[in-house]
Amino acid sequence: MTETKAILHATLIDGTGAPPSADSAVVVRGQRVEAVGHADELAIPPDAEVVDAAGTWLMPGIIEAHAHVGGDGKAQQVLRLSLQRGITTVCSVSANTSGIELSRAIEAGWVRGCARLIPACVVSCTHGHVRFRTADGPWEVRKAVRETVSAGARFIKTAASGGFWAENETCAARNYTYEELEALVDEAHAWDIPVAVHCHTQPGLDYCIRAGADQIHHGAFIDEVAVRGMAEKGIFFIPTLAVTCQRNIDASGAERPWMVREMQDSQLVHREGVRLARELGVKVGVGTDYPGGHWWQIGERTMVELQELVACGYTPMEALVAATRTNAAAFRLLDDLGTLEPGKRADLVLVSGNPLDDISLLARPENILLVMKDGVVEATEETYKRHYRVKEAQPDA
């Protein structure tokens, strides 16, 4: 079987933010995109397997920037179903050591049919919102970062505030002090890996900005000072609007009623912050606390996040760039992922219908016609349906 493929005649959204290109041609050789151009102008290799994609839309694989995926059998099923939905890369903020091993197995080809997994390790304070490697005080924090980098973490996740989840905490609860957070960021940067910080409120938001964190996640009670600080420092903002969307509030409240008031109180503030972030040019990405509770299908929550961004004033093109190029840049993966350009990994999705007219069509699995990862066709509409029947039979998977 040839390792060269040509996808012809689709309308191309390349992920850079450039206008869509009609009647495109994308040539894939091995794992990489070899050439991109117009179908009438680009030379198609004679040995290429040709996909006639006329009438469809072609875009880069979606990147999910805030997932909770470890390394167990459930994680593998989540990653397989994610791939069927067009999510080719999943950045897990709580992969920890088991997720690191799964990530290596996927990259080596020992575990197949899964979205790519970019694993983080959690380093947090005693009684912190997130848990894995507990460390208190700047020097213990530095040691913990070194341990997790040695284990293979691709980024570090920590917390500077509390959250909605636990019954005994609030979003305003402080986690790391500034001194601890500054030590964590400095140590991670010494080893050339980024830091993602869970944070909803002040003073933690200010701590993140002053310490030079690479990414701030959530920001449900974000204020103007913090948004302006992120814009000034070039910090990525992953707002996870799906967390405070009405559907999630309604479903969460039935099982965790203590969450409802804070989530409702934050809902408008959260979205006003995201609107201001767009106005000020903050680099906003797409993450969702993926995959979500059992009331979300695997892969659905990420696509709903795109709709939430559009509801906050982003154009569909801006939302797609946020989920592709911006997310790749946030995790220092842009040399390989995030756009359909020569030299990049061949992660791509063929879509029925124009997502620039209606971003919600990406949330309907029947519109995902073909998914390619690293140059291999991993899914079609029919393979998604076949896999998803397994999920329906095992609702807790």
DRENDO-1510 file (C-alpha; in Angstrom, 1 decimal, always signed):
<recs>
REC; n; res; u; v; w
REC; 1; MET; +0.0; +0.0; +0.0 .
REC; 2; THR; +1.3; +3.4; -0.9 .
REC; 3; GLU; +2.3; +5.8; +1.9 .
REC; 4; THR; +1.4; +8.8; -0.4 .
REC; 5; LYS; -2.1; +10.2; -0.4 .
REC; 6; ALA; -3.7; +13.2; -2.1 .
REC; 7; ILE; -6.9; +14.8; -0.9 .
REC; 8; LEU; -8.4; +16.7; -3.8 .
REC; 9; HIS; -11.1; +19.3; -4.4 .
REC; 10; ALA; -12.1; +20.1; -0.8 .
REC; 11; THR; -12.4; +23.6; +0.5 .
REC; 12; LEU; -9.4; +24.0; +2.8 .
REC; 13; ILE; -9.3; +25.7; +6.2 .
REC; 14; ASP; -5.6; +25.5; +6.9 .
REC; 15; GLY; -5.7; +26.6; +10.5 .
REC; 16; THR; -3.6; +29.7; +10.0 .
REC; 17; GLY; -6.6; +32.0; +9.9 .
REC; 18; ALA; -6.2; +32.6; +6.1 .
REC; 19; PRO; -9.4; +32.6; +4.1 .
REC; 20; PRO; -10.6; +29.2; +3.0 .
REC; 21; SER; -9.2; +27.9; -0.3 .
REC; 22; ALA; -11.6; +26.2; -2.7 .
REC; 23; ASP; -10.7; +23.2; -4.9 .
REC; 24; SER; -7.6; +22.5; -2.8 .
REC; 25; ALA; -5.0; +19.8; -3.0 .
REC; 26; VAL; -3.1; +18.4; +0.0 .
REC; 27; VAL; -0.4; +15.8; -0.6 .
REC; 28; VAL; +0.6; +13.5; +2.3 .
REC; 29; ARG; +3.7; +11.4; +2.3 .
REC; 30; GLY; +4.3; +9.1; +5.2 .
REC; 31; GLN; +3.4; +11.0; +8.4 .
REC; 32; ARG; +3.8; +14.5; +7.0 .
REC; 33; VAL; +2.1; +17.0; +4.7 .
REC; 34; GLU; +4.3; +17.3; +1.6 .
REC; 35; ALA; +2.5; +19.9; -0.4 .
REC; 36; VAL; -0.6; +22.2; -0.3 .
REC; 37; GLY; -2.1; +24.0; -3.2 .
REC; 38; HIS; -4.8; +24.2; -5.8 .
REC; 39; ALA; -6.0; +21.0; -7.4 .
REC; 40; ASP; -5.4; +22.3; -10.9 .
REC; 41; GLU; -1.9; +23.5; -10.2 .
REC; 42; LEU; -0.3; +21.1; -7.7 .
REC; 43; ALA; +1.6; +18.1; -9.2 .
REC; 44; ILE; +0.1; +15.0; -7.8 .
REC; 45; PRO; +2.6; +12.1; -7.4 .
REC; 46; PRO; +1.7; +9.2; -9.7 .
REC; 47; ASP; +1.8; +6.7; -6.8 .
REC; 48; ALA; -0.6; +8.7; -4.7 .
REC; 49; GLU; -3.8; +7.2; -3.4 .
REC; 50; VAL; -6.4; +9.9; -4.3 .
REC; 51; VAL; -9.3; +10.9; -2.2 .
REC; 52; ASP; -11.9; +12.9; -4.1 .
REC; 53; ALA; -13.2; +15.3; -1.5 .
REC; 54; ALA; -15.3; +17.5; -3.7 .
REC; 55; GLY; -18.1; +19.2; -1.8 .
REC; 56; THR; -16.4; +18.8; +1.6 .
REC; 57; TRP; -14.4; +21.0; +3.9 .
REC; 58; LEU; -10.9; +20.0; +5.0 .
REC; 59; MET; -9.3; +21.3; +8.2 .
REC; 60; PRO; -6.5; +20.4; +10.7 .
REC; 61; GLY; -7.2; +17.9; +13.5 .
REC; 62; ILE; -8.7; +19.5; +16.6 .
REC; 63; ILE; -6.5; +19.8; +19.7 .
REC; 64; GLU; -8.1; +19.5; +23.1 .
REC; 65; ALA; -6.1; +21.7; +25.6 .
REC; 66; HIS; -7.6; +20.6; +29.0 .
REC; 67; ALA; -8.4; +17.0; +29.4 .
REC; 68; HIS; -8.3; +14.6; +32.3 .
REC; 69; VAL; -7.0; +11.4; +30.7 .
REC; 70; GLY; -4.7; +9.0; +32.5 .
REC; 71; GLY; -3.3; +5.7; +31.3 .
REC; 72; ASP; -5.9; +3.0; +32.1 .
REC; 73; GLY; -8.2; +1.1; +29.7 .
REC; 74; LYS; -10.9; +3.8; +30.0 .
REC; 75; ALA; -8.3; +6.4; +28.8 .
REC; 76; GLN; -7.6; +4.3; +25.7 .
REC; 77; GLN; -11.3; +4.2; +24.9 .
REC; 78; VAL; -11.7; +8.0; +25.4 .
REC; 79; LEU; -8.8; +8.6; +23.0 .
REC; 80; ARG; -10.1; +6.2; +20.4 .
REC; 81; LEU; -13.6; +7.8; +20.5 .
REC; 82; SER; -11.9; +11.3; +20.5 .
REC; 83; LEU; -10.2; +10.4; +17.2 .
REC; 84; GLN; -13.5; +9.4; +15.6 .
REC; 85; ARG; -14.8; +12.9; +16.4 .
REC; 86; GLY; -11.9; +14.7; +14.7 .
REC; 87; ILE; -9.9; +15.3; +17.9 .
REC; 88; THR; -6.4; +14.2; +16.9 .
REC; 89; THR; -4.4; +15.5; +19.9 .
REC; 90; VAL; -5.5; +15.5; +23.6 .
REC; 91; CYS; -3.4; +17.5; +26.1 .
REC; 92; SER; -4.1; +15.9; +29.5 .
REC; 93; VAL; -3.5; +18.1; +32.5 .
REC; 94; SER; -3.6; +15.1; +34.8 .
REC; 95; ALA; -2.1; +12.3; +32.8 .
REC; 96; ASN; +0.6; +11.8; +35.5 .
REC; 97; THR; +2.9; +8.8; +35.2 .
REC; 98; SER; +0.3; +6.3; +33.8 .
REC; 99; GLY; -0.6; +8.7; +31.1 .
REC; 100; ILE; +3.0; +9.3; +30.3 .
REC; 101; GLU; +3.4; +5.6; +29.6 .
REC; 102; LEU; +0.3; +5.5; +27.5 .
REC; 103; SER; +1.5; +8.5; +25.5 .
REC; 104; ARG; +4.8; +6.7; +24.8 .
REC; 105; ALA; +2.9; +3.5; +23.7 .
REC; 106; ILE; +0.7; +5.5; +21.3 .
REC; 107; GLU; +3.7; +7.3; +19.8 .
REC; 108; ALA; +5.6; +4.0; +19.4 .
REC; 109; GLY; +2.6; +2.4; +17.7 .
REC; 110; TRP; +2.0; -0.2; +20.4 .
REC; 111; VAL; -1.4; +1.2; +21.1 .
REC; 112; ARG; -3.2; +2.1; +17.9 .
REC; 113; GLY; -6.3; +4.0; +16.8 .
REC; 114; CYS; -6.0; +6.6; +19.6 .
REC; 115; ALA; -5.7; +10.4; +19.6 .
REC; 116; ARG; -2.2; +11.6; +20.4 .
REC; 117; LEU; -1.7; +12.2; +24.1 .
REC; 118; ILE; +0.4; +15.1; +25.5 .
REC; 119; PRO; +0.8; +14.3; +29.2 .
REC; 120; ALA; +1.3; +16.6; +32.1 .
REC; 121; CYS; +2.1; +15.8; +35.7 .
REC; 122; VAL; +0.4; +17.7; +38.5 .
REC; 123; VAL; +2.5; +19.4; +41.2 .
REC; 124; SER; +0.3; +21.0; +43.9 .
REC; 125; CYS; +0.2; +22.1; +47.5 .
REC; 126; THR; -1.1; +20.1; +50.4 .
REC; 127; HIS; -4.9; +20.0; +50.3 .
REC; 128; GLY; -4.8; +21.6; +46.8 .
REC; 129; HIS; -7.5; +21.6; +44.2 .
REC; 130; VAL; -5.5; +19.2; +42.0 .
REC; 131; ARG; -3.6; +16.2; +43.3 .
REC; 132; PHE; -0.6; +14.0; +42.4 .
REC; 133; ARG; +2.8; +15.2; +43.5 .
REC; 134; THR; +2.3; +17.2; +46.7 .
REC; 135; ALA; +5.0; +19.8; +47.4 .
REC; 136; ASP; +5.1; +22.8; +49.8 .
REC; 137; GLY; +7.6; +25.6; +49.9 .
REC; 138; PRO; +9.8; +26.8; +47.0 .
REC; 139; TRP; +12.6; +24.2; +47.3 .
REC; 140; GLU; +10.3; +21.2; +47.6 .
REC; 141; VAL; +8.3; +22.6; +44.6 .
REC; 142; ARG; +11.5; +22.7; +42.6 .
REC; 143; LYS; +12.3; +19.1; +43.5 .
REC; 144; ALA; +8.8; +18.0; +42.5 .
REC; 145; VAL; +9.1; +19.7; +39.1 .
REC; 146; ARG; +12.5; +18.0; +38.5 .
REC; 147; GLU; +11.0; +14.6; +39.4 .
REC; 148; THR; +8.0; +15.0; +37.1 .
REC; 149; VAL; +10.2; +16.3; +34.2 .
REC; 150; SER; +12.4; +13.3; +34.7 .
REC; 151; ALA; +9.4; +11.0; +34.6 .
REC; 152; GLY; +8.5; +12.4; +31.1 .
REC; 153; ALA; +5.9; +15.1; +31.7 .
REC; 154; ARG; +5.6; +17.4; +28.6 .
REC; 155; PHE; +4.2; +20.2; +30.8 .
REC; 156; ILE; +3.4; +20.9; +34.4 .
REC; 157; LYS; -0.1; +21.5; +35.8 .
REC; 158; THR; -0.7; +23.3; +39.1 .
REC; 159; ALA; -3.3; +25.4; +40.8 .
REC; 160; ALA; -3.3; +29.0; +42.2 .
REC; 161; SER; -7.0; +28.9; +43.4 .
REC; 162; GLY; -9.6; +26.5; +44.4 .
REC; 163; GLY; -12.4; +25.2; +42.2 .
REC; 164; PHE; -16.0; +24.1; +41.9 .
REC; 165; TRP; -15.6; +20.4; +42.3 .
REC; 166; ALA; -15.0; +19.6; +45.9 .
REC; 167; GLU; -17.6; +20.2; +48.6 .
REC; 168; ASN; -15.1; +21.6; +51.0 .
REC; 169; GLU; -13.6; +24.3; +48.8 .
REC; 170; THR; -14.5; +27.4; +46.8 .
REC; 171; CYS; -13.0; +29.0; +43.7 .
REC; 172; ALA; -11.6; +31.8; +45.9 .
REC; 173; ALA; -9.6; +29.5; +48.1 .
REC; 174; ARG; -5.9; +30.2; +47.6 .
REC; 175; ASN; -3.6; +27.3; +46.6 .
REC; 176; TYR; +0.0; +28.1; +45.9 .
REC; 177; THR; +1.5; +31.3; +47.3 .
REC; 178; TYR; +3.3; +33.6; +44.9 .
REC; 179; GLU; +6.7; +32.4; +46.1 .
REC; 180; GLU; +5.8; +28.8; +45.5 .
REC; 181; LEU; +4.3; +29.5; +42.1 .
REC; 182; GLU; +7.3; +31.5; +41.0 .
REC; 183; ALA; +9.6; +28.7; +41.9 .
REC; 184; LEU; +7.5; +26.2; +40.0 .
REC; 185; VAL; +7.4; +28.3; +36.8 .
REC; 186; ASP; +11.1; +29.1; +37.0 .
REC; 187; GLU; +12.1; +25.5; +37.5 .
REC; 188; ALA; +9.8; +24.2; +34.7 .
REC; 189; HIS; +11.2; +26.9; +32.3 .
REC; 190; ALA; +14.8; +25.8; +33.3 .
REC; 191; TRP; +13.9; +22.4; +31.8 .
REC; 192; ASP; +12.2; +24.1; +28.8 .
REC; 193; ILE; +8.6; +22.9; +29.5 .
REC; 194; PRO; +5.5; +25.0; +29.8 .
REC; 195; VAL; +3.3; +25.5; +32.9 .
REC; 196; ALA; -0.5; +25.4; +32.9 .
REC; 197; VAL; -2.2; +26.9; +36.0 .
REC; 198; HIS; -5.7; +26.2; +37.2 .
REC; 199; CYS; -7.0; +29.5; +38.5 .
REC; 200; HIS; -10.4; +31.2; +38.8 .
REC; 201; THR; -9.9; +34.3; +40.9 .
REC; 202; GLN; -7.6; +36.9; +42.4 .
REC; 203; PRO; -5.1; +36.9; +43.9 .
REC; 204; GLY; -4.1; +33.7; +42.1 .
REC; 205; LEU; -4.5; +35.3; +38.7 .
REC; 206; ASP; -2.1; +38.0; +39.6 .
REC; 207; TYR; +0.4; +35.4; +40.9 .
REC; 208; CYS; +0.2; +33.5; +37.6 .
REC; 209; ILE; +0.9; +36.6; +35.5 .
REC; 210; ARG; +3.7; +37.9; +37.7 .
REC; 211; ALA; +5.3; +34.5; +37.9 .
REC; 212; GLY; +5.3; +34.1; +34.1 .
REC; 213; ALA; +3.0; +31.1; +33.7 .
REC; 214; ASP; +2.5; +30.0; +30.1 .
REC; 215; GLN; -1.2; +29.2; +30.4 .
REC; 216; ILE; -4.0; +30.2; +32.7 .
REC; 217; HIS; -6.9; +27.7; +32.6 .
REC; 218; HIS; -10.6; +28.5; +33.6 .
REC; 219; GLY; -10.8; +32.0; +34.9 .
REC; 220; ALA; -14.4; +31.7; +35.8 .
REC; 221; PHE; -14.2; +34.9; +38.0 .
REC; 222; ILE; -11.6; +36.6; +35.9 .
REC; 223; ASP; -11.3; +40.4; +36.1 .
REC; 224; GLU; -10.2; +43.1; +33.7 .
REC; 225; VAL; -6.8; +43.5; +35.4 .
REC; 226; ALA; -6.0; +39.8; +34.8 .
REC; 227; VAL; -7.2; +39.9; +31.2 .
REC; 228; ARG; -5.0; +43.0; +30.5 .
REC; 229; GLY; -2.1; +41.3; +32.3 .
REC; 230; MET; -2.4; +38.2; +30.1 .
REC; 231; ALA; -2.5; +40.4; +27.0 .
REC; 232; GLU; +0.6; +42.3; +28.1 .
REC; 233; LYS; +2.6; +39.2; +29.0 .
REC; 234; GLY; +1.5; +37.0; +26.1 .
REC; 235; ILE; +0.0; +34.3; +28.3 .
REC; 236; PHE; -2.4; +31.8; +26.8 .
REC; 237; PHE; -5.9; +31.7; +28.2 .
REC; 238; ILE; -7.9; +28.4; +28.1 .
REC; 239; PRO; -11.2; +29.5; +29.5 .
REC; 240; THR; -13.1; +26.2; +29.5 .
REC; 241; LEU; -16.5; +27.8; +29.0 .
REC; 242; ALA; -18.1; +24.4; +28.8 .
REC; 243; VAL; -17.6; +24.2; +32.5 .
REC; 244; THR; -19.9; +27.1; +33.2 .
REC; 245; CYS; -22.3; +26.5; +30.3 .
REC; 246; GLN; -26.0; +26.1; +31.3 .
REC; 247; ARG; -26.1; +22.4; +30.2 .
REC; 248; ASN; -23.2; +21.6; +32.5 .
REC; 249; ILE; -24.6; +23.5; +35.4 .
REC; 250; ASP; -28.0; +21.8; +35.1 .
REC; 251; ALA; -26.4; +18.3; +34.8 .
REC; 252; SER; -23.8; +18.9; +37.5 .
REC; 253; GLY; -26.3; +20.3; +40.0 .
REC; 254; ALA; -28.3; +17.1; +40.0 .
REC; 255; GLU; -25.3; +15.2; +41.4 .
REC; 256; ARG; -23.1; +17.9; +43.0 .
REC; 257; PRO; -25.6; +20.6; +44.2 .
REC; 258; TRP; -22.9; +22.6; +46.1 .
REC; 259; MET; -21.4; +23.5; +42.8 .
REC; 260; VAL; -24.4; +25.2; +41.3 .
REC; 261; ARG; -24.4; +28.6; +43.0 .
REC; 262; GLU; -20.8; +29.4; +42.3 .
REC; 263; MET; -21.1; +28.2; +38.7 .
REC; 264; GLN; -24.2; +30.4; +38.2 .
REC; 265; ASP; -22.5; +33.4; +39.8 .
REC; 266; SER; -19.5; +33.0; +37.5 .
REC; 267; GLN; -21.4; +32.4; +34.2 .
REC; 268; LEU; -21.7; +36.0; +33.0 .
REC; 269; VAL; -18.4; +37.1; +34.5 .
REC; 270; HIS; -16.6; +34.2; +32.7 .
REC; 271; ARG; -18.0; +35.2; +29.3 .
REC; 272; GLU; -17.4; +38.9; +29.8 .
REC; 273; GLY; -13.8; +38.0; +30.5 .
REC; 274; VAL; -13.6; +36.0; +27.3 .
REC; 275; ARG; -15.1; +38.8; +25.2 .
REC; 276; LEU; -12.6; +41.2; +26.7 .
REC; 277; ALA; -9.8; +38.8; +25.9 .
REC; 278; ARG; -10.8; +38.8; +22.3 .
REC; 279; GLU; -10.9; +42.6; +22.2 .
REC; 280; LEU; -7.4; +42.8; +23.7 .
REC; 281; GLY; -5.9; +40.1; +21.6 .
REC; 282; VAL; -5.2; +37.5; +24.3 .
REC; 283; LYS; -4.2; +34.2; +22.8 .
REC; 284; VAL; -7.3; +32.1; +23.6 .
REC; 285; GLY; -7.3; +28.3; +23.2 .
REC; 286; VAL; -9.9; +25.6; +23.4 .
REC; 287; GLY; -10.0; +23.2; +26.4 .
REC; 288; THR; -13.0; +21.9; +28.3 .
REC; 289; ASP; -12.2; +19.7; +31.4 .
REC; 290; TYR; -12.6; +16.9; +28.8 .
REC; 291; PRO; -14.3; +14.5; +28.4 .
REC; 292; GLY; -16.8; +15.7; +31.1 .
REC; 293; GLY; -19.5; +13.9; +33.0 .
REC; 294; HIS; -21.5; +11.1; +31.8 .
REC; 295; TRP; -24.0; +13.5; +30.3 .
REC; 296; TRP; -21.5; +14.4; +27.6 .
REC; 297; GLN; -20.6; +12.1; +24.7 .
REC; 298; ILE; -16.9; +11.5; +24.2 .
REC; 299; GLY; -15.7; +14.3; +21.9 .
REC; 300; GLU; -18.8; +16.4; +22.2 .
REC; 301; ARG; -17.7; +18.8; +24.9 .
REC; 302; THR; -14.8; +20.2; +22.8 .
REC; 303; MET; -17.1; +21.0; +19.9 .
REC; 304; VAL; -19.5; +22.7; +22.3 .
REC; 305; GLU; -16.6; +24.9; +23.5 .
REC; 306; LEU; -16.3; +26.1; +19.9 .
REC; 307; GLN; -19.9; +27.2; +20.0 .
REC; 308; GLU; -19.4; +28.9; +23.3 .
REC; 309; LEU; -16.5; +31.0; +21.8 .
REC; 310; VAL; -18.7; +32.0; +18.9 .
REC; 311; ALA; -21.5; +33.0; +21.3 .
REC; 312; CYS; -18.8; +35.3; +23.0 .
REC; 313; GLY; -18.2; +37.1; +19.7 .
REC; 314; TYR; -15.5; +35.0; +18.1 .
REC; 315; THR; -16.0; +34.2; +14.4 .
REC; 316; PRO; -16.1; +30.5; +13.5 .
REC; 317; MET; -12.7; +30.9; +11.9 .
REC; 318; GLU; -11.3; +32.4; +15.0 .
REC; 319; ALA; -12.7; +29.5; +17.1 .
REC; 320; LEU; -11.2; +26.9; +14.7 .
REC; 321; VAL; -7.8; +28.7; +14.9 .
REC; 322; ALA; -8.1; +28.6; +18.7 .
REC; 323; ALA; -8.6; +24.9; +18.6 .
REC; 324; THR; -5.8; +24.2; +16.2 .
REC; 325; ARG; -3.0; +26.7; +15.7 .
REC; 326; THR; -3.3; +28.5; +19.1 .
REC; 327; ASN; -3.5; +25.3; +21.1 .
REC; 328; ALA; -0.5; +23.9; +19.3 .
REC; 329; ALA; +1.4; +27.1; +20.0 .
REC; 330; ALA; +0.4; +27.0; +23.7 .
REC; 331; PHE; +2.0; +23.5; +24.1 .
REC; 332; ARG; +5.0; +24.4; +22.0 .
REC; 333; LEU; +3.9; +21.9; +19.3 .
REC; 334; LEU; +3.5; +24.3; +16.4 .
REC; 335; ASP; +6.4; +23.0; +14.5 .
REC; 336; ASP; +4.5; +19.7; +14.1 .
REC; 337; LEU; +0.8; +20.4; +14.6 .
REC; 338; GLY; -2.0; +22.9; +14.4 .
REC; 339; THR; -2.0; +23.8; +10.7 .
REC; 340; LEU; -2.1; +22.1; +7.3 .
REC; 341; GLU; +1.2; +23.3; +5.9 .
REC; 342; PRO; +4.1; +21.4; +4.3 .
REC; 343; GLY; +6.3; +19.7; +6.9 .
REC; 344; LYS; +3.6; +19.4; +9.5 .
REC; 345; ARG; +2.2; +16.1; +10.7 .
REC; 346; ALA; -0.7; +15.0; +8.6 .
REC; 347; ASP; -3.5; +15.3; +11.1 .
REC; 348; LEU; -6.7; +16.4; +9.2 .
REC; 349; VAL; -10.4; +16.1; +9.2 .
REC; 350; LEU; -12.9; +16.1; +6.3 .
REC; 351; VAL; -16.2; +17.6; +7.2 .
REC; 352; SER; -19.6; +17.6; +5.5 .
REC; 353; GLY; -20.9; +21.2; +5.4 .
REC; 354; ASN; -19.2; +24.5; +6.0 .
REC; 355; PRO; -18.2; +25.0; +9.7 .
REC; 356; LEU; -17.6; +28.7; +8.9 .
REC; 357; ASP; -21.3; +29.1; +8.3 .
REC; 358; ASP; -22.4; +26.8; +11.2 .
REC; 359; ILE; -19.8; +25.8; +13.8 .
REC; 360; SER; -22.3; +23.5; +15.5 .
REC; 361; LEU; -22.2; +21.0; +12.6 .
REC; 362; LEU; -18.9; +19.8; +14.1 .
REC; 363; ALA; -20.8; +18.6; +17.1 .
REC; 364; ARG; -22.7; +16.1; +15.0 .
REC; 365; PRO; -20.6; +13.0; +14.4 .
REC; 366; GLU; -22.3; +12.2; +11.1 .
REC; 367; ASN; -20.6; +15.3; +9.7 .
REC; 368; ILE; -17.1; +14.0; +10.4 .
REC; 369; LEU; -16.5; +12.1; +7.2 .
REC; 370; LEU; -12.8; +11.1; +7.5 .
REC; 371; VAL; -10.1; +11.6; +10.1 .
REC; 372; MET; -6.4; +11.2; +9.4 .
REC; 373; LYS; -3.6; +11.2; +12.0 .
REC; 374; ASP; +0.1; +11.0; +11.1 .
REC; 375; GLY; -0.9; +10.3; +7.5 .
REC; 376; VAL; -3.1; +7.2; +8.4 .
REC; 377; VAL; -6.8; +7.2; +7.9 .
REC; 378; GLU; -8.0; +6.4; +11.3 .
REC; 379; ALA; -11.8; +7.0; +11.0 .
REC; 380; THR; -14.7; +7.5; +8.7 .
REC; 381; GLU; -18.3; +8.1; +9.6 .
REC; 382; GLU; -18.9; +4.4; +9.6 .
REC; 383; THR; -16.0; +3.5; +11.9 .
REC; 384; TYR; -17.2; +6.2; +14.3 .
REC; 385; LYS; -20.6; +4.6; +14.5 .
REC; 386; ARG; -19.1; +1.2; +15.0 .
REC; 387; HIS; -16.9; +2.4; +17.9 .
REC; 388; TYR; -19.6; +4.5; +19.4 .
REC; 389; ARG; -21.9; +1.5; +19.8 .
REC; 390; VAL; -19.2; +0.1; +22.2 .
REC; 391; LYS; -19.5; +3.3; +24.2 .
REC; 392; GLU; -23.3; +3.2; +24.4 .
REC; 393; ALA; -23.1; -0.4; +25.7 .
REC; 394; GLN; -20.7; +0.8; +28.4 .
REC; 395; PRO; -21.9; +4.2; +29.5 .
REC; 396; ASP; -19.3; +4.7; +32.2 .
REC; 397; ALA; -16.4; +4.3; +29.7 .
</recs>
